Amino acid sequence: MTALAIGVRYSAELEHAADFRGFRDGVRRLWLAGVAPRDVAWTVGPPAQGLFEAAPSASSLRAPRPEEAPRVPKAFVDLSRLVICHKAPDRFALAHRILVRLQDEPTLLKVATDPDIARAEMMAKNVRRCSHKMKAFVRFRSTADPDGGERFVAWFEPEHHTLDLTAGFFERRFAGMRWSILTPDRSAHWDGAQLTMAGGASKDLAPDGDINEDLWRTYFGAIFNPARLKVQTMQSEMPKRYWKNMPEAALIQPLIRSATQTTGDMIAAEPRAPARSTRVARERLAEERAVAGLSGSIASLEDLAAAARHCERCPLHGPATQTVLGEGPRDAPLMFVGEQPGDQEDIAGRPFVGPAGQLFDDALEAAGIARDKIFVTNAVKHFKFEPRGKRRIHQKPGLSEIDHCRFWLQEERRLVRPQLTVALGATAARSLSGKAVTISKARGRVMDWPDGGAGFVTVHPSYLLRLPGAEARDNEMRRFIDDLNVIKEAVWG
């Protein structure tokens, strides 16, 4: 309550701090009586009794008839409804003053630079923001009513008097449960059929917590994304003043402190597609744990095949039939790396068994290289295709798919340890070098890959199949065999 100042002619009593109905009734009576805003003391509850004679109450003034009421636009009603929810002590006087000015200045609300309008708009914005925060940060806790039924109770400390303004949202949102929202100045109670507003309460009337809060904290921790963390923005949207009444707030500082490390772990982790069911999720988790235990101790090509069988590093694993790893002797001195398995390779689970593979075998035989003495694999281990009727049409893998599959190729090279690794085409060259390679410039000579291993670049056999005309194919086949002869000389002398 506010004590009356000396010289105040009238007091206007309101039932509570955001009593818009009382304010509207009082300001109409005061306006009809010609009482200036500066001559009114607005109080919540009865005015304080001081040493001086109490001022007459606005309620003693005659209420205006409809034709006598002040004329204001609807925008003023909406604005003043928000302004009086602000905690500024002069909020009622400000709204009263704007009402009086509107009688002579009907376009006043459009003058954004007017001091009264600017301040009212700022106060309304703060109240709307506070109402939004209430909707976001109220946390109900389960408790028992005296009749034994369940009631959900929340303690909240809003920055402004926004409970009356916001209670309707909770009535609509949680119509099926009984609840109470307690604040220091006001409380709201919903019994499933009627919303009742009452006076303020103390925090000790609200429960400290319930069993659901552990689940809520688990959920909050699970959805926290450290890679997108912006502390200042977060504190702007979730001010610290609200943290003390939010069960998840205890996790915020630890999550912030661990964000850098968690982000690094997320970047290093293998990407995976979402599971379509809890059963699939459980099975995949078991597989991932098995692979994780294996990946640190892959000692053979068999170990590698077991780990790669569950690969979900990129979306290609979904439509493909299976993972297709390389094949050949563990101690092969020569490794050929193609682009990706084709339609027949995807079905058979073996590399280079389709039309390009048959042409590759013919070229190897012409160059005097035995297929069973070399290791043959691909840069990408799943078939990427576009369905077209009953056919599956090859699609070139993207950079992310090449990068995601590089792990498996690196492991194959680590286990086989070839003297020379040959890139068949641009995709294989990209995977081995980590950058784009122009085949025409790099072709035909022994070079070094970035990891120090000896390398060679030539065309992919499928390139020969796409050439128009027999003469062009014959010419390029001879060039390809010439490359294989250079490779053979480099490995076997």
N, C-alpha and C positions, 0 to 999 in steps of 0.2 A: 504494500500500500504506500501511496505517496502523500506526504503531509501537504496541506494547502499552503500556498505562499500568500504573503500579505498583499492585499489588493485584488485577489482573485474573487470574482463576483459569483461564480457558480462552480459546483462540483458535479461531475458526471460519473456515476458508479457503474462498473461493469461486473458481471458475474465471474468472469475469468479473463486471463490475459489475452485471449484471442476471440473475445465475444463480439463477433461482427454484428449479430442481431441487436445487441445492446447498444453498440456504437451507432448503428444506423438510426435506431429510435432516438437516441440522445441527440445526435447531431441535427436531426430534423427539428426537434423541439427548440434547440438552441438557435438554429438559423431563423425559425419563425419569430422568435423573441428578439432577434437582432443582437444576440450576444456574440462578440468577436472571439475568434479562437484564442487570442492572448488572455482572455478573461475567463478561461475554463481550466479547471484542474481535473484531469481524467484519472480515476482511481480504480483499482481492482478490489472489489469488496467495499465496505463502508469507508468513508474518508476518515483519516486519523483525527483524533481529538487533540487539539493543542490548547495553547493558552488563549487563543482568540476565538471569537464567536464563529461557529461553523458556517460556511457559505451555503446558500440555498442549493438544493439539488435540482439538476436538470429534469428529473422525473416529475417535479412539481409544475413544470411548464406545460402549456397546452400542446397536445399533439396536433400537427397540421392535418387538415382535411386533404384528400387526394389532390384537389385542385390547388392547394396552398403549398404542397411539397416542393422542395427545390428540384430543378430540372438538371439532370446530369446524364451524360452518355453511358451506355453499358460498359464501355472501356474503363470508366472511372470506378464502377462497381467492382469489376474484376481486379483492378489495380489496388483499390483500397482494401479489398478482402485479403490480399497478400501483405500489404503494408502493415496492417495491424497485427499480423503474426510475427513481425520482426521484434527483436528485444530492445530496440532503441526506445528510451523513455519518452521521446517526443513524437512517437509514431502517430498517436491519435490526433495531436495538434496539427501535424503535417497534413493528414488526410482531411481534417476539418478545414484547414486553410485552403487547400486545393478546391474543395467543394464550394466554398464561398467565392473564390476567384472565378470559377467556372460560370457563375451566374452572369458576370460581365465579360468574361473572356471564353466564349464557347469553344474555341480551337486551342485552348491552352495545352491540352494533352499532346498535341502535335509539335509543340515547341520543345525539342529535346534539350536545348541549351538552357532552358529556364531552370534556375537552381532548385526550386521545389520539385519540378517534374524529374530532373536528373536524379535527385536524391531518392525520390519515390521509386523510380525504375530500378535504381541500384538495390534498394531494400527488397523490392519484389523479386529481383534476380537471386538475391541471397536466400530468400525464403524458399523459392522454387528449388534451389540447389539443396537446401537443408531437407526439404520434403523428399527429394530424390535419394539423399543419403539415408534417410529413415527407411525407405523402401528396400534399400540395398543392404543395410547393416543391422536391422532388427534381427535378433536371434532368439527364437522361442525355445523354452525348456519345458519338458513334460513334468507335470505335478498332479496331485489329486485334489479334486474339489471336496468340500465337506460331505457331499452326498456319495462320495466314492468314485465319481466319474473322473475322466481324465480332462485336464485343462492345461493349455500351453501358455506359459507366462514369459514375457520378455521385459527386461529392464533396459531403458534407453535414455540417453541424456542429449536431447537435440540442442543444436546451437540456438534455435529460435522456437517460437511457440507453434509448432507445425503439427501437433498430434490431431487436433480437430480437422485440419486441412487434409490429412493423409489417412485418417482412420477408415474412410470409405474404401480405399484401395485394399486394405487388409480384410475388410468385410467381404469384398468381392473375391479376393484371392483365396481366402481360407474360410469360405462359407460353411464347409463341412466339419469344422472342428471348433471347439470352444476355446477362446483365447482371451488374454488380457495383455495390454501394453501399459507399463507403468513408467512414468517420467516424474521428475521432481515437481512439476507444476500441474500435471494433468494425467488422467488415466482413461483408458478405453477398454470396455468389456463387451465381448460378443458371446451370447449364449446359444448361438445357432439359429436364432430367429430375430433378435433385436440387439442393436448397438446402443450401449449406454456410456455416456461420458460422465466422469466424476473428477474429484479433486486430485491433487498430487499425492505421491506415495514416496516411501523410502526404499532404498535398495535392498534392505534386509527382508522385505516382503517377497522378493523374487528368489527362486531357487538358484543355487550355485552352479548346477550342471546336471546333466543326465547321461544315460548310456549312449544316446545317439551322437554325442559330441565327439567321441573317439572316431566314429565312422565319418563324421563331417571333417575332422582334422585329417584323416587318412585321404579323403577325397580331395581336400584342398591341397595337400602335399603332392598328390598324384597329378593334378592339373596344372601345377605351378611350372611355368616354362622359363627357365633361367636364361635361355638365349634371347628372350624378348624383354628381359627385365630392364626397366628404366625407373630407378628409385624415386626420383623427383616426381615423375608423372604418376607413379603409384601412390605416393603420399598426397598428391594433389587430389586424386580420385578417392583415396581411402585415408583421410586425415588421421593423424595419430590420436586425436581426441576420442575417436571411436574405438580404438584398439582394445581398451581395457574391458569392454563388454562383449568382445567377440572371441569365441573359443579358439578360432584358428590363429588369432593374433600371436599366440606363443610361438608359432612356427615361422613367423615372418622374418625376424632377425636372423635365425639360423639359416633359413633358405637364402636370404640375401648374402650372408657370409660365404655360403657354399656355392653360390651361383657360378662363379668363374670355373671352379673345378668341375661342376656338373655339366656346364656347357661344353668343356673340353671332352668329357666322357661321351656326351651325346654326339659330338662331331666324329669321334673315333669309332662309335658303335656302328654296326651294320644296319642299314635301313631295312625295314620290313613292312609288308603290307598288313592291314588290319585283319584280324581273324573274323570269320563270319559267324562263329558260335563259341560258346564257352568251352565246349568239348574240343573244338579245333584249337582254341587258345591254349588249353591245358596240354594237348598233344604237342603243339609247337613249342611251348615252353620246355617240355621235357626234351624235345629234339635239340633245342638251342643249348640247353645245359650240357647235353651229351657232346655236341659239337664244340662248345666252349672248352670242355675238358680235354677234347681231342686236339683242338687247334694248336695248343701249346706244345704238343708232343707228336705231331704228324711225322712219322718216321718212314712211311712207305707210301707207294701209290695207292695201295688198298685203303690205308688210313685217309688219304686225301679223297678218294672216291666216296667213302662213308660220310665224310664231312660235307662234300659238295652235293650229296644227294638231297640235303635239306636246305640248299641255298635259296634265300629270298632277298638277296642284296638289291635286286631291282625288279620291276613289275613283269619282266619277261618270263619269270618262272611260272606265272599263272596259266597262260594259254599253252605253253610248251608241254610236250609229253614228258620230258625228263631232262636232267642235266647230262650233257655229253662232254666227258673229259677226254683227254688224249689217250693214245695207246702206243705201245712200243716197248723195247727193252729198257730196263731201269738204268743201264749204263750206255745208252745210245749216244754216240759221239755227235750226232746231227739231229736237230729238232726243226721241224717245219711248223709254222704257225699260220693258220688260215684266218678267215673272218669269223664265221659262226657256222654251226651245223645247219644243213638244209633240211628239206622235207623228209628225205629218206634217212638222213643221219638222226633226225629227231625221233623217228620211229624205231630205228635199229639200235640207237644208243651208242653208235660208233662214228668216229670222224671220217670224212672223205670216202664214203661208200656210194654216193650218188653219181650223177653224170660227170661233175667236175672231178670227183675222186677217181673215176675210171680213166679220164684223160690224164690225171696226175700220175696214175700207175703206169700208163703207156710212156709218159715222158721219163719217168724214173728208169724204166726198163731200157729205154733208148740210151740213157746216159750211163747205164751200168750200175745203178744204185738199187740195192735190194730193199724192198719195203720193210721186210722184217728186221732190218738192221737200223732203222731210223725211228724216231719218235714223232708222231703226227698229232697235232692238237689245233685248237682255235682260240682266238682272243676272247670271244664271247661264247659262253657255254650253253646258252639256250637259243632256240630257234625263234627269230623274230619274223613274223609274217602278217599278211593281210588276207583274211578270208575272201575268196571270190568264187561264189558258187560252191562246188565241191572241192575246189583247189585251194591250196595255201600258197600265196605268192610271197616270195622273199622280200623283206624290207631291210634296208641298211641300218645297222645299230647306231644309236646316238652316242654322243660323247659320254654322257653319264653312265650308260650301260657298259661302255668300254672300260670306264674307270672303275665301276663297281666289280667287274669281272677280273680286273688286273691281278687281284689277290691270288686267284686260282692259277693263273698262268705263272706268276712268280713262284708259287709253291711247286709247280711242275718243273720249272727250270732249276729250282733249288735241289729237288730230289734227283733229277736226271743228270744235271750238271753237264750239258752238252758242250762240246768244243766250239760249235758254231750253231747259232739260232737264225733261221731264215724266216723273214717276214714275207708271206705271200699276199701282196696287196696292201692298200693304204690303211685299212682298219688294223691289221696286224702290226704294221709299222708304227701306227699311232700308239698302240698299246705298249709296244716294246720301247719306244723312244720317249713317250710322254708328250709328244707334240706332232703337229701335222707334218707329213713327209710327202714330197713330190716324187712319185715312183720313177719318172723319166730321169730325174737328176741323181737319185741315189742308186739306181739299178746297176747291177753288173760288177760290183767291186766289194771286197771284204772291208768291213768297217767295224767300229766298236759301238755297242749300246751304252747308254748312260751308266749302267751298273758294272761296266768293264768287260762284259762278255763280248766275244766276237760275233759279228752279225753280217747279214747279207739281205738285200731287198730285191725282190723281183715281183712279177705279176701273179695274180691269183689264177688258177686254171680256169675258173668260170669266165674270166675275161676272154679267153680264147673261144669259148663256146658262144659268146655274144657277137663275135666279129661277123660282118656280112661277107659272104663269098668264100669259096674254098681256098682261093689263092691267098687271101689275107690270113686265113686261119693257118695255112701251111707255113707261111712266112713267120708268123708269130710263134708257132710251135717250134720251129727251128731255133728261134731266139731263146725260147724258154729252155730248150734242151741245152743250148750253149751255156746258159746261166747255171744249169745243173752240173755241167761238166766243170765249170769254174769252182762250184761248191765242192764237188767230189775231190778235185785237186787240192783244195784248201784243207780238207779234212783228212784224206787218206794219202795224199801225195802222189 
